[in-house]
Amino acid sequence: MKVRYFAAAAEAAGRDDQDMVIAGTLGDLLVALRREHGATFSKVLDRCAIRVDGAAVGDDHALADTATVDVLPPFAGG
């Protein structure tokens, strides 16, 4: 699956996107991302909205190999 990072999430992850192989749920993916990217990323992730193929889903959502997961920090502005 493709994980795409935006704004502060991209800065904390040190990249704009990455390919991941996770068999399981969105919750499993988030645990793996926290482990891989560390404490600073984890703090940013706590404030982010997560979308799977454009939809808001829960941590128990099963992820397909073809999923696109967007990590979206809060955006300022009008």
mmCIF file of the N, C-alpha and C atoms, coordinates in Angstrom:
data_MODEL
# 
_entry.id   MODEL 
# 
loop_
_atom_site.group_PDB 
_atom_site.id 
_atom_site.type_symbol 
_atom_site.label_atom_id 
_atom_site.label_alt_id 
_atom_site.label_comp_id 
_atom_site.label_asym_id 
_atom_site.label_entity_id 
_atom_site.label_seq_id 
_atom_site.pdbx_PDB_ins_code 
_atom_site.Cartn_x 
_atom_site.Cartn_y 
_atom_site.Cartn_z 
_atom_site.occupancy 
_atom_site.B_iso_or_equiv 
_atom_site.pdbx_formal_charge 
_atom_site.auth_seq_id 
_atom_site.auth_comp_id 
_atom_site.auth_asym_id 
_atom_site.auth_atom_id 
_atom_site.pdbx_PDB_model_num 
ATOM 1   N N  . MET A 1 1  ? 0.842   -1.170 0.000  1.00 0.00 ? 1  MET A N  1 
ATOM 2   C CA . MET A 1 1  ? 0.000   0.000  0.000  1.00 0.00 ? 1  MET A CA 1 
ATOM 3   C C  . MET A 1 1  ? 0.887   1.232  0.000  1.00 0.00 ? 1  MET A C  1 
ATOM 4   N N  . LYS A 1 2  ? 0.309   2.334  -0.387 1.00 0.00 ? 2  LYS A N  1 
ATOM 5   C CA . LYS A 1 2  ? 1.027   3.600  -0.426 1.00 0.00 ? 2  LYS A CA 1 
ATOM 6   C C  . LYS A 1 2  ? 0.577   4.440  0.772  1.00 0.00 ? 2  LYS A C  1 
ATOM 7   N N  . VAL A 1 3  ? 1.537   4.971  1.526  1.00 0.00 ? 3  VAL A N  1 
ATOM 8   C CA . VAL A 1 3  ? 1.259   5.918  2.600  1.00 0.00 ? 3  VAL A CA 1 
ATOM 9   C C  . VAL A 1 3  ? 1.792   7.271  2.146  1.00 0.00 ? 3  VAL A C  1 
ATOM 10  N N  . ARG A 1 4  ? 0.919   8.277  2.148  1.00 0.00 ? 4  ARG A N  1 
ATOM 11  C CA . ARG A 1 4  ? 1.311   9.620  1.736  1.00 0.00 ? 4  ARG A CA 1 
ATOM 12  C C  . ARG A 1 4  ? 1.252   10.557 2.940  1.00 0.00 ? 4  ARG A C  1 
ATOM 13  N N  . TYR A 1 5  ? 2.306   11.335 3.113  1.00 0.00 ? 5  TYR A N  1 
ATOM 14  C CA . TYR A 1 5  ? 2.419   12.280 4.227  1.00 0.00 ? 5  TYR A CA 1 
ATOM 15  C C  . TYR A 1 5  ? 2.313   13.700 3.699  1.00 0.00 ? 5  TYR A C  1 
ATOM 16  N N  . PHE A 1 6  ? 1.639   14.555 4.440  1.00 0.00 ? 6  PHE A N  1 
ATOM 17  C CA . PHE A 1 6  ? 1.458   15.936 4.037  1.00 0.00 ? 6  PHE A CA 1 
ATOM 18  C C  . PHE A 1 6  ? 1.953   16.880 5.131  1.00 0.00 ? 6  PHE A C  1 
ATOM 19  N N  . ALA A 1 7  ? 2.501   18.022 4.716  1.00 0.00 ? 7  ALA A N  1 
ATOM 20  C CA . ALA A 1 7  ? 2.905   19.126 5.600  1.00 0.00 ? 7  ALA A CA 1 
ATOM 21  C C  . ALA A 1 7  ? 3.773   18.617 6.757  1.00 0.00 ? 7  ALA A C  1 
ATOM 22  N N  . ALA A 1 8  ? 3.360   18.878 7.997  1.00 0.00 ? 8  ALA A N  1 
ATOM 23  C CA . ALA A 1 8  ? 4.166   18.522 9.172  1.00 0.00 ? 8  ALA A CA 1 
ATOM 24  C C  . ALA A 1 8  ? 4.400   17.020 9.274  1.00 0.00 ? 8  ALA A C  1 
ATOM 25  N N  . ALA A 1 9  ? 3.471   16.222 8.798  1.00 0.00 ? 9  ALA A N  1 
ATOM 26  C CA . ALA A 1 9  ? 3.656   14.769 8.830  1.00 0.00 ? 9  ALA A CA 1 
ATOM 27  C C  . ALA A 1 9  ? 4.794   14.354 7.908  1.00 0.00 ? 9  ALA A C  1 
ATOM 28  N N  . ALA A 1 10 ? 4.889   14.986 6.743  1.00 0.00 ? 10 ALA A N  1 
ATOM 29  C CA . ALA A 1 10 ? 5.991   14.696 5.816  1.00 0.00 ? 10 ALA A CA 1 
ATOM 30  C C  . ALA A 1 10 ? 7.320   15.116 6.421  1.00 0.00 ? 10 ALA A C  1 
ATOM 31  N N  . GLU A 1 11 ? 7.331   16.255 7.058  1.00 0.00 ? 11 GLU A N  1 
ATOM 32  C CA . GLU A 1 11 ? 8.559   16.729 7.705  1.00 0.00 ? 11 GLU A CA 1 
ATOM 33  C C  . GLU A 1 11 ? 8.999   15.770 8.809  1.00 0.00 ? 11 GLU A C  1 
ATOM 34  N N  . ALA A 1 12 ? 8.065   15.331 9.639  1.00 0.00 ? 12 ALA A N  1 
ATOM 35  C CA . ALA A 1 12 ? 8.396   14.428 10.742 1.00 0.00 ? 12 ALA A CA 1 
ATOM 36  C C  . ALA A 1 12 ? 8.815   13.049 10.247 1.00 0.00 ? 12 ALA A C  1 
ATOM 37  N N  . ALA A 1 13 ? 8.217   12.590 9.150  1.00 0.00 ? 13 ALA A N  1 
ATOM 38  C CA . ALA A 1 13 ? 8.561   11.276 8.598  1.00 0.00 ? 13 ALA A CA 1 
ATOM 39  C C  . ALA A 1 13 ? 9.837   11.336 7.756  1.00 0.00 ? 13 ALA A C  1 
ATOM 40  N N  . GLY A 1 14 ? 10.206  12.541 7.324  1.00 0.00 ? 14 GLY A N  1 
ATOM 41  C CA . GLY A 1 14 ? 11.391  12.682 6.488  1.00 0.00 ? 14 GLY A CA 1 
ATOM 42  C C  . GLY A 1 14 ? 11.171  12.258 5.050  1.00 0.00 ? 14 GLY A C  1 
ATOM 43  N N  . ARG A 1 15 ? 9.921   12.219 4.616  1.00 0.00 ? 15 ARG A N  1 
ATOM 44  C CA . ARG A 1 15 ? 9.579   11.822 3.247  1.00 0.00 ? 15 ARG A CA 1 
ATOM 45  C C  . ARG A 1 15 ? 8.140   12.208 2.953  1.00 0.00 ? 15 ARG A C  1 
ATOM 46  N N  . ASP A 1 16 ? 7.811   12.229 1.678  1.00 0.00 ? 16 ASP A N  1 
ATOM 47  C CA . ASP A 1 16 ? 6.446   12.554 1.259  1.00 0.00 ? 16 ASP A CA 1 
ATOM 48  C C  . ASP A 1 16 ? 5.553   11.323 1.165  1.00 0.00 ? 16 ASP A C  1 
ATOM 49  N N  . ASP A 1 17 ? 6.167   10.174 0.913  1.00 0.00 ? 17 ASP A N  1 
ATOM 50  C CA . ASP A 1 17 ? 5.379   8.951  0.806  1.00 0.00 ? 17 ASP A CA 1 
ATOM 51  C C  . ASP A 1 17 ? 6.280   7.740  0.977  1.00 0.00 ? 17 ASP A C  1 
ATOM 52  N N  . GLN A 1 18 ? 5.654   6.596  1.133  1.00 0.00 ? 18 GLN A N  1 
ATOM 53  C CA . GLN A 1 18 ? 6.393   5.345  1.195  1.00 0.00 ? 18 GLN A CA 1 
ATOM 54  C C  . GLN A 1 18 ? 5.452   4.196  0.904  1.00 0.00 ? 18 GLN A C  1 
ATOM 55  N N  . ASP A 1 19 ? 6.024   3.129  0.388  1.00 0.00 ? 19 ASP A N  1 
ATOM 56  C CA . ASP A 1 19 ? 5.276   1.900  0.173  1.00 0.00 ? 19 ASP A CA 1 
ATOM 57  C C  . ASP A 1 19 ? 5.448   1.023  1.404  1.00 0.00 ? 19 ASP A C  1 
ATOM 58  N N  . MET A 1 20 ? 4.355   0.436  1.854  1.00 0.00 ? 20 MET A N  1 
ATOM 59  C CA . MET A 1 20 ? 4.369   -0.419 3.042  1.00 0.00 ? 20 MET A CA 1 
ATOM 60  C C  . MET A 1 20 ? 3.711   -1.746 2.701  1.00 0.00 ? 20 MET A C  1 
ATOM 61  N N  . VAL A 1 21 ? 4.155   -2.783 3.377  1.00 0.00 ? 21 VAL A N  1 
ATOM 62  C CA . VAL A 1 21 ? 3.507   -4.086 3.304  1.00 0.00 ? 21 VAL A CA 1 
ATOM 63  C C  . VAL A 1 21 ? 3.079   -4.426 4.727  1.00 0.00 ? 21 VAL A C  1 
ATOM 64  N N  . ILE A 1 22 ? 1.794   -4.284 4.974  1.00 0.00 ? 22 ILE A N  1 
ATOM 65  C CA . ILE A 1 22 ? 1.230   -4.572 6.298  1.00 0.00 ? 22 ILE A CA 1 
ATOM 66  C C  . ILE A 1 22 ? 0.015   -5.466 6.080  1.00 0.00 ? 22 ILE A C  1 
ATOM 67  N N  . ALA A 1 23 ? 0.025   -6.616 6.676  1.00 0.00 ? 23 ALA A N  1 
ATOM 68  C CA . ALA A 1 23 ? -1.153  -7.473 6.637  1.00 0.00 ? 23 ALA A CA 1 
ATOM 69  C C  . ALA A 1 23 ? -1.937  -7.187 7.902  1.00 0.00 ? 23 ALA A C  1 
ATOM 70  N N  . GLY A 1 24 ? -3.072  -6.558 7.758  1.00 0.00 ? 24 GLY A N  1 
ATOM 71  C CA . GLY A 1 24 ? -3.857  -6.271 8.944  1.00 0.00 ? 24 GLY A CA 1 
ATOM 72  C C  . GLY A 1 24 ? -4.701  -5.029 8.784  1.00 0.00 ? 24 GLY A C  1 
ATOM 73  N N  . THR A 1 25 ? -4.787  -4.277 9.874  1.00 0.00 ? 25 THR A N  1 
ATOM 74  C CA . THR A 1 25 ? -5.711  -3.157 9.969  1.00 0.00 ? 25 THR A CA 1 
ATOM 75  C C  . THR A 1 25 ? -4.977  -1.819 9.934  1.00 0.00 ? 25 THR A C  1 
ATOM 76  N N  . LEU A 1 26 ? -5.763  -0.770 9.855  1.00 0.00 ? 26 LEU A N  1 
ATOM 77  C CA . LEU A 1 26 ? -5.197  0.570  9.951  1.00 0.00 ? 26 LEU A CA 1 
ATOM 78  C C  . LEU A 1 26 ? -4.457  0.736  11.268 1.00 0.00 ? 26 LEU A C  1 
ATOM 79  N N  . GLY A 1 27 ? -4.998  0.208  12.343 1.00 0.00 ? 27 GLY A N  1 
ATOM 80  C CA . GLY A 1 27 ? -4.316  0.282  13.641 1.00 0.00 ? 27 GLY A CA 1 
ATOM 81  C C  . GLY A 1 27 ? -2.944  -0.369 13.596 1.00 0.00 ? 27 GLY A C  1 
ATOM 82  N N  . ASP A 1 28 ? -2.842  -1.506 12.926 1.00 0.00 ? 28 ASP A N  1 
ATOM 83  C CA . ASP A 1 28 ? -1.547  -2.182 12.785 1.00 0.00 ? 28 ASP A CA 1 
ATOM 84  C C  . ASP A 1 28 ? -0.564  -1.303 12.020 1.00 0.00 ? 28 ASP A C  1 
ATOM 85  N N  . LEU A 1 29 ? -1.051  -0.652 10.965 1.00 0.00 ? 29 LEU A N  1 
ATOM 86  C CA . LEU A 1 29 ? -0.194  0.235  10.186 1.00 0.00 ? 29 LEU A CA 1 
ATOM 87  C C  . LEU A 1 29 ? 0.292   1.401  11.034 1.00 0.00 ? 29 LEU A C  1 
ATOM 88  N N  . LEU A 1 30 ? -0.596  2.008  11.794 1.00 0.00 ? 30 LEU A N  1 
ATOM 89  C CA . LEU A 1 30 ? -0.206  3.160  12.614 1.00 0.00 ? 30 LEU A CA 1 
ATOM 90  C C  . LEU A 1 30 ? 0.835   2.777  13.665 1.00 0.00 ? 30 LEU A C  1 
ATOM 91  N N  . VAL A 1 31 ? 0.703   1.604  14.247 1.00 0.00 ? 31 VAL A N  1 
ATOM 92  C CA . VAL A 1 31 ? 1.719   1.117  15.193 1.00 0.00 ? 31 VAL A CA 1 
ATOM 93  C C  . VAL A 1 31 ? 3.061   0.972  14.484 1.00 0.00 ? 31 VAL A C  1 
ATOM 94  N N  . ALA A 1 32 ? 3.063   0.391  13.298 1.00 0.00 ? 32 ALA A N  1 
ATOM 95  C CA . ALA A 1 32 ? 4.301   0.205  12.538 1.00 0.00 ? 32 ALA A CA 1 
ATOM 96  C C  . ALA A 1 32 ? 4.931   1.545  12.168 1.00 0.00 ? 32 ALA A C  1 
ATOM 97  N N  . LEU A 1 33 ? 4.108   2.526  11.779 1.00 0.00 ? 33 LEU A N  1 
ATOM 98  C CA . LEU A 1 33 ? 4.638   3.850  11.424 1.00 0.00 ? 33 LEU A CA 1 
ATOM 99  C C  . LEU A 1 33 ? 5.250   4.544  12.641 1.00 0.00 ? 33 LEU A C  1 
ATOM 100 N N  . ARG A 1 34 ? 4.598   4.434  13.785 1.00 0.00 ? 34 ARG A N  1 
ATOM 101 C CA . ARG A 1 34 ? 5.143   5.028  15.017 1.00 0.00 ? 34 ARG A CA 1 
ATOM 102 C C  . ARG A 1 34 ? 6.502   4.410  15.350 1.00 0.00 ? 34 ARG A C  1 
ATOM 103 N N  . ARG A 1 35 ? 6.612   3.106  15.222 1.00 0.00 ? 35 ARG A N  1 
ATOM 104 C CA . ARG A 1 35 ? 7.888   2.432  15.500 1.00 0.00 ? 35 ARG A CA 1 
ATOM 105 C C  . ARG A 1 35 ? 8.978   2.881  14.525 1.00 0.00 ? 35 ARG A C  1 
ATOM 106 N N  . GLU A 1 36 ? 8.621   2.958  13.251 1.00 0.00 ? 36 GLU A N  1 
ATOM 107 C CA . GLU A 1 36 ? 9.605   3.286  12.223 1.00 0.00 ? 36 GLU A CA 1 
ATOM 108 C C  . GLU A 1 36 ? 10.093  4.731  12.309 1.00 0.00 ? 36 GLU A C  1 
ATOM 109 N N  . HIS A 1 37 ? 9.178   5.662  12.573 1.00 0.00 ? 37 HIS A N  1 
ATOM 110 C CA . HIS A 1 37 ? 9.530   7.080  12.475 1.00 0.00 ? 37 HIS A CA 1 
ATOM 111 C C  . HIS A 1 37 ? 9.811   7.766  13.807 1.00 0.00 ? 37 HIS A C  1 
ATOM 112 N N  . GLY A 1 38 ? 9.522   7.131  14.934 1.00 0.00 ? 38 GLY A N  1 
ATOM 113 C CA . GLY A 1 38 ? 9.938   7.664  16.223 1.00 0.00 ? 38 GLY A CA 1 
ATOM 114 C C  . GLY A 1 38 ? 8.974   8.628  16.907 1.00 0.00 ? 38 GLY A C  1 
ATOM 115 N N  . ALA A 1 39 ? 9.475   9.203  18.004 1.00 0.00 ? 39 ALA A N  1 
ATOM 116 C CA . ALA A 1 39 ? 8.651   9.994  18.922 1.00 0.00 ? 39 ALA A CA 1 
ATOM 117 C C  . ALA A 1 39 ? 8.123   11.278 18.305 1.00 0.00 ? 39 ALA A C  1 
ATOM 118 N N  . THR A 1 40 ? 8.946   11.991 17.567 1.00 0.00 ? 40 THR A N  1 
ATOM 119 C CA . THR A 1 40 ? 8.484   13.252 16.969 1.00 0.00 ? 40 THR A CA 1 
ATOM 120 C C  . THR A 1 40 ? 7.344   12.989 15.994 1.00 0.00 ? 40 THR A C  1 
ATOM 121 N N  . PHE A 1 41 ? 7.514   11.994 15.140 1.00 0.00 ? 41 PHE A N  1 
ATOM 122 C CA . PHE A 1 41 ? 6.450   11.628 14.208 1.00 0.00 ? 41 PHE A CA 1 
ATOM 123 C C  . PHE A 1 41 ? 5.196   11.203 14.967 1.00 0.00 ? 41 PHE A C  1 
ATOM 124 N N  . SER A 1 42 ? 5.367   10.433 16.024 1.00 0.00 ? 42 SER A N  1 
ATOM 125 C CA . SER A 1 42 ? 4.230   9.948  16.799 1.00 0.00 ? 42 SER A CA 1 
ATOM 126 C C  . SER A 1 42 ? 3.404   11.108 17.364 1.00 0.00 ? 42 SER A C  1 
ATOM 127 N N  . LYS A 1 43 ? 4.077   12.153 17.831 1.00 0.00 ? 43 LYS A N  1 
ATOM 128 C CA . LYS A 1 43 ? 3.368   13.332 18.350 1.00 0.00 ? 43 LYS A CA 1 
ATOM 129 C C  . LYS A 1 43 ? 2.588   14.028 17.250 1.00 0.00 ? 43 LYS A C  1 
ATOM 130 N N  . VAL A 1 44 ? 3.172   14.131 16.063 1.00 0.00 ? 44 VAL A N  1 
ATOM 131 C CA . VAL A 1 44 ? 2.466   14.724 14.931 1.00 0.00 ? 44 VAL A CA 1 
ATOM 132 C C  . VAL A 1 44 ? 1.282   13.837 14.544 1.00 0.00 ? 44 VAL A C  1 
ATOM 133 N N  . LEU A 1 45 ? 1.501   12.542 14.498 1.00 0.00 ? 45 LEU A N  1 
ATOM 134 C CA . LEU A 1 45 ? 0.451   11.602 14.111 1.00 0.00 ? 45 LEU A CA 1 
ATOM 135 C C  . LEU A 1 45 ? -0.768  11.710 15.029 1.00 0.00 ? 45 LEU A C  1 
ATOM 136 N N  . ASP A 1 46 ? -0.535  11.997 16.304 1.00 0.00 ? 46 ASP A N  1 
ATOM 137 C CA . ASP A 1 46 ? -1.649  12.140 17.251 1.00 0.00 ? 46 ASP A CA 1 
ATOM 138 C C  . ASP A 1 46 ? -2.628  13.229 16.835 1.00 0.00 ? 46 ASP A C  1 
ATOM 139 N N  . ARG A 1 47 ? -2.168  14.217 16.076 1.00 0.00 ? 47 ARG A N  1 
ATOM 140 C CA . ARG A 1 47 ? -3.015  15.342 15.661 1.00 0.00 ? 47 ARG A CA 1 
ATOM 141 C C  . ARG A 1 47 ? -3.544  15.194 14.237 1.00 0.00 ? 47 ARG A C  1 
ATOM 142 N N  . CYS A 1 48 ? -3.162  14.129 13.565 1.00 0.00 ? 48 CYS A N  1 
ATOM 143 C CA . CYS A 1 48 ? -3.492  13.973 12.147 1.00 0.00 ? 48 CYS A CA 1 
ATOM 144 C C  . CYS A 1 48 ? -4.832  13.284 11.926 1.00 0.00 ? 48 CYS A C  1 
ATOM 145 N N  . ALA A 1 49 ? -5.431  13.641 10.795 1.00 0.00 ? 49 ALA A N  1 
ATOM 146 C CA . ALA A 1 49 ? -6.561  12.882 10.266 1.00 0.00 ? 49 ALA A CA 1 
ATOM 147 C C  . ALA A 1 49 ? -5.980  11.826 9.334  1.00 0.00 ? 49 ALA A C  1 
ATOM 148 N N  . ILE A 1 50 ? -6.536  10.645 9.375  1.00 0.00 ? 50 ILE A N  1 
ATOM 149 C CA . ILE A 1 50 ? -6.084  9.544  8.521  1.00 0.00 ? 50 ILE A CA 1 
ATOM 150 C C  . ILE A 1 50 ? -7.226  9.196  7.572  1.00 0.00 ? 50 ILE A C  1 
ATOM 151 N N  . ARG A 1 51 ? -6.905  9.087  6.301  1.00 0.00 ? 51 ARG A N  1 
ATOM 152 C CA . ARG A 1 51 ? -7.893  8.704  5.296  1.00 0.00 ? 51 ARG A CA 1 
ATOM 153 C C  . ARG A 1 51 ? -7.362  7.496  4.531  1.00 0.00 ? 51 ARG A C  1 
ATOM 154 N N  . VAL A 1 52 ? -8.228  6.527  4.323  1.00 0.00 ? 52 VAL A N  1 
ATOM 155 C CA . VAL A 1 52 ? -7.882  5.343  3.526  1.00 0.00 ? 52 VAL A CA 1 
ATOM 156 C C  . VAL A 1 52 ? -8.719  5.403  2.252  1.00 0.00 ? 52 VAL A C  1 
ATOM 157 N N  . ASP A 1 53 ? -8.041  5.520  1.140  1.00 0.00 ? 53 ASP A N  1 
ATOM 158 C CA . ASP A 1 53 ? -8.714  5.673  -0.151 1.00 0.00 ? 53 ASP A CA 1 
ATOM 159 C C  . ASP A 1 53 ? -9.755  6.793  -0.101 1.00 0.00 ? 53 ASP A C  1 
ATOM 160 N N  . GLY A 1 54 ? -9.397  7.877  0.605  1.00 0.00 ? 54 GLY A N  1 
ATOM 161 C CA . GLY A 1 54 ? -10.237 9.065  0.676  1.00 0.00 ? 54 GLY A CA 1 
ATOM 162 C C  . GLY A 1 54 ? -11.294 9.064  1.758  1.00 0.00 ? 54 GLY A C  1 
ATOM 163 N N  . ALA A 1 55 ? -11.436 7.976  2.494  1.00 0.00 ? 55 ALA A N  1 
ATOM 164 C CA . ALA A 1 55 ? -12.499 7.877  3.491  1.00 0.00 ? 55 ALA A CA 1 
ATOM 165 C C  . ALA A 1 55 ? -11.939 7.808  4.910  1.00 0.00 ? 55 ALA A C  1 
ATOM 166 N N  . ALA A 1 56 ? -12.662 8.408  5.841  1.00 0.00 ? 56 ALA A N  1 
ATOM 167 C CA . ALA A 1 56 ? -12.325 8.274  7.255  1.00 0.00 ? 56 ALA A CA 1 
ATOM 168 C C  . ALA A 1 56 ? -12.800 6.892  7.715  1.00 0.00 ? 56 ALA A C  1 
ATOM 169 N N  . VAL A 1 57 ? -11.885 6.140  8.315  1.00 0.00 ? 57 VAL A N  1 
ATOM 170 C CA . VAL A 1 57 ? -12.209 4.792  8.800  1.00 0.00 ? 57 VAL A CA 1 
ATOM 171 C C  . VAL A 1 57 ? -11.619 4.618  10.191 1.00 0.00 ? 57 VAL A C  1 
ATOM 172 N N  . GLY A 1 58 ? -12.051 3.588  10.883 1.00 0.00 ? 58 GLY A N  1 
ATOM 173 C CA . GLY A 1 58 ? -11.538 3.299  12.221 1.00 0.00 ? 58 GLY A CA 1 
ATOM 174 C C  . GLY A 1 58 ? -10.284 2.452  12.179 1.00 0.00 ? 58 GLY A C  1 
ATOM 175 N N  . ASP A 1 59 ? -9.644  2.343  13.341 1.00 0.00 ? 59 ASP A N  1 
ATOM 176 C CA . ASP A 1 59 ? -8.413  1.568  13.455 1.00 0.00 ? 59 ASP A CA 1 
ATOM 177 C C  . ASP A 1 59 ? -8.608  0.089  13.107 1.00 0.00 ? 59 ASP A C  1 
ATOM 178 N N  . ASP A 1 60 ? -9.839  -0.402 13.192 1.00 0.00 ? 60 ASP A N  1 
ATOM 179 C CA . ASP A 1 60 ? -10.090 -1.816 12.901 1.00 0.00 ? 60 ASP A CA 1 
ATOM 180 C C  . ASP A 1 60 ? -10.357 -2.083 11.412 1.00 0.00 ? 60 ASP A C  1 
ATOM 181 N N  . HIS A 1 61 ? -10.251 -1.052 10.590 1.00 0.00 ? 61 HIS A N  1 
ATOM 182 C CA . HIS A 1 61 ? -10.481 -1.190 9.151  1.00 0.00 ? 61 HIS A CA 1 
ATOM 183 C C  . HIS A 1 61 ? -9.374  -2.046 8.525  1.00 0.00 ? 61 HIS A C  1 
ATOM 184 N N  . ALA A 1 62 ? -9.762  -3.102 7.822  1.00 0.00 ? 62 ALA A N  1 
ATOM 185 C CA . ALA A 1 62 ? -8.792  -3.968 7.134  1.00 0.00 ? 62 ALA A CA 1 
ATOM 186 C C  . ALA A 1 62 ? -8.229  -3.247 5.918  1.00 0.00 ? 62 ALA A C  1 
ATOM 187 N N  . LEU A 1 63 ? -6.920  -3.304 5.764  1.00 0.00 ? 63 LEU A N  1 
ATOM 188 C CA . LEU A 1 63 ? -6.253  -2.610 4.668  1.00 0.00 ? 63 LEU A CA 1 
ATOM 189 C C  . LEU A 1 63 ? -5.964  -3.565 3.511  1.00 0.00 ? 63 LEU A C  1 
ATOM 190 N N  . ALA A 1 64 ? -6.307  -3.129 2.317  1.00 0.00 ? 64 ALA A N  1 
ATOM 191 C CA . ALA A 1 64 ? -5.985  -3.880 1.112  1.00 0.00 ? 64 ALA A CA 1 
ATOM 192 C C  . ALA A 1 64 ? -4.569  -3.538 0.669  1.00 0.00 ? 64 ALA A C  1 
ATOM 193 N N  . ASP A 1 65 ? -3.937  -4.436 -0.055 1.00 0.00 ? 65 ASP A N  1 
ATOM 194 C CA . ASP A 1 65 ? -2.591  -4.184 -0.578 1.00 0.00 ? 65 ASP A CA 1 
ATOM 195 C C  . ASP A 1 65 ? -2.552  -2.958 -1.491 1.00 0.00 ? 65 ASP A C  1 
ATOM 196 N N  . THR A 1 66 ? -3.679  -2.628 -2.093 1.00 0.00 ? 66 THR A N  1 
ATOM 197 C CA . THR A 1 66 ? -3.749  -1.525 -3.052 1.00 0.00 ? 66 THR A CA 1 
ATOM 198 C C  . THR A 1 66 ? -4.210  -0.210 -2.432 1.00 0.00 ? 66 THR A C  1 
ATOM 199 N N  . ALA A 1 67 ? -4.375  -0.183 -1.103 1.00 0.00 ? 67 ALA A N  1 
ATOM 200 C CA . ALA A 1 67 ? -4.887  1.008  -0.421 1.00 0.00 ? 67 ALA A CA 1 
ATOM 201 C C  . ALA A 1 67 ? -3.906  2.176  -0.515 1.00 0.00 ? 67 ALA A C  1 
ATOM 202 N N  . THR A 1 68 ? -4.469  3.378  -0.479 1.00 0.00 ? 68 THR A N  1 
ATOM 203 C CA . THR A 1 68 ? -3.689  4.596  -0.315 1.00 0.00 ? 68 THR A CA 1 
ATOM 204 C C  . THR A 1 68 ? -4.115  5.220  1.005  1.00 0.00 ? 68 THR A C  1 
ATOM 205 N N  . VAL A 1 69 ? -3.144  5.403  1.895  1.00 0.00 ? 69 VAL A N  1 
ATOM 206 C CA . VAL A 1 69 ? -3.403  5.962  3.222  1.00 0.00 ? 69 VAL A CA 1 
ATOM 207 C C  . VAL A 1 69 ? -2.784  7.353  3.270  1.00 0.00 ? 69 VAL A C  1 
ATOM 208 N N  . ASP A 1 70 ? -3.617  8.364  3.555  1.00 0.00 ? 70 ASP A N  1 
ATOM 209 C CA . ASP A 1 70 ? -3.150  9.737  3.660  1.00 0.00 ? 70 ASP A CA 1 
ATOM 210 C C  . ASP A 1 70 ? -3.065  10.147 5.120  1.00 0.00 ? 70 ASP A C  1 
ATOM 211 N N  . VAL A 1 71 ? -1.943  10.751 5.488  1.00 0.00 ? 71 VAL A N  1 
ATOM 212 C CA . VAL A 1 71 ? -1.702  11.252 6.845  1.00 0.00 ? 71 VAL A CA 1 
ATOM 213 C C  . VAL A 1 71 ? -1.748  12.780 6.749  1.00 0.00 ? 71 VAL A C  1 
ATOM 214 N N  . LEU A 1 72 ? -2.820  13.363 7.271  1.00 0.00 ? 72 LEU A N  1 
ATOM 215 C CA . LEU A 1 72 ? -3.126  14.773 7.073  1.00 0.00 ? 72 LEU A CA 1 
ATOM 216 C C  . LEU A 1 72 ? -3.120  15.538 8.394  1.00 0.00 ? 72 LEU A C  1 
ATOM 217 N N  . PRO A 1 73 ? -2.100  16.345 8.641  1.00 0.00 ? 73 PRO A N  1 
ATOM 218 C CA . PRO A 1 73 ? -2.107  17.171 9.844  1.00 0.00 ? 73 PRO A CA 1 
ATOM 219 C C  . PRO A 1 73 ? -3.141  18.286 9.691  1.00 0.00 ? 73 PRO A C  1 
ATOM 220 N N  . PRO A 1 74 ? -3.505  18.925 10.810 1.00 0.00 ? 74 PRO A N  1 
ATOM 221 C CA . PRO A 1 74 ? -4.441  20.045 10.711 1.00 0.00 ? 74 PRO A CA 1 
ATOM 222 C C  . PRO A 1 74 ? -3.852  21.149 9.820  1.00 0.00 ? 74 PRO A C  1 
ATOM 223 N N  . PHE A 1 75 ? -4.680  21.722 8.999  1.00 0.00 ? 75 PHE A N  1 
ATOM 224 C CA . PHE A 1 75 ? -4.250  22.805 8.111  1.00 0.00 ? 75 PHE A CA 1 
ATOM 225 C C  . PHE A 1 75 ? -4.773  24.123 8.650  1.00 0.00 ? 75 PHE A C  1 
ATOM 226 N N  . ALA A 1 76 ? -3.938  25.133 8.651  1.00 0.00 ? 76 ALA A N  1 
ATOM 227 C CA . ALA A 1 76 ? -4.347  26.474 9.071  1.00 0.00 ? 76 ALA A CA 1 
ATOM 228 C C  . ALA A 1 76 ? -4.751  27.274 7.832  1.00 0.00 ? 76 ALA A C  1 
ATOM 229 N N  . GLY A 1 77 ? -5.464  28.314 8.069  1.00 0.00 ? 77 GLY A N  1 
ATOM 230 C CA . GLY A 1 77 ? -5.802  29.197 6.961  1.00 0.00 ? 77 GLY A CA 1 
ATOM 231 C C  . GLY A 1 77 ? -7.288  29.257 6.713  1.00 0.00 ? 77 GLY A C  1 
ATOM 232 N N  . GLY A 1 78 ? -7.669  30.002 5.725  1.00 0.00 ? 78 GLY A N  1 
ATOM 233 C CA . GLY A 1 78 ? -9.088  30.180 5.467  1.00 0.00 ? 78 GLY A CA 1 
ATOM 234 C C  . GLY A 1 78 ? -9.399  29.903 4.096  1.00 0.00 ? 78 GLY A C  1 
# 
